[in-house]
Amino acid sequence: MEDRSACAWMHADRWLSVDEIAAYLGIKRDTVYKWISERQMPGHKIGRLWKFRKEEVDEWMRSGGGTDYKRSHRKTDH
């Protein structure tokens, strides 16, 4: 019989790929690479691959890392 709690822990704590983090955030993979270089999105380069911890990316998003600067700082005409 499989220990479901251990199985759930392994899946919850695993590293996500560029494609997986893009799907999780609902963005394109090109946007992930742009955010890494321009917005210091938290990621870890392992060889040629980028890997992400969901918890780190969630915290970065909550702190405004994924906010569209141009949209959020656009001047409004009054």
Secondary structure, 3 states (H helix, E strand, C coil): CCCHHHHHHHHHCCCECHHHHHHHHCCCHHHHHHHHHHHCCCCEEECCEEEECHHHHHHHHHCCCCCCHHHHCCCCCC
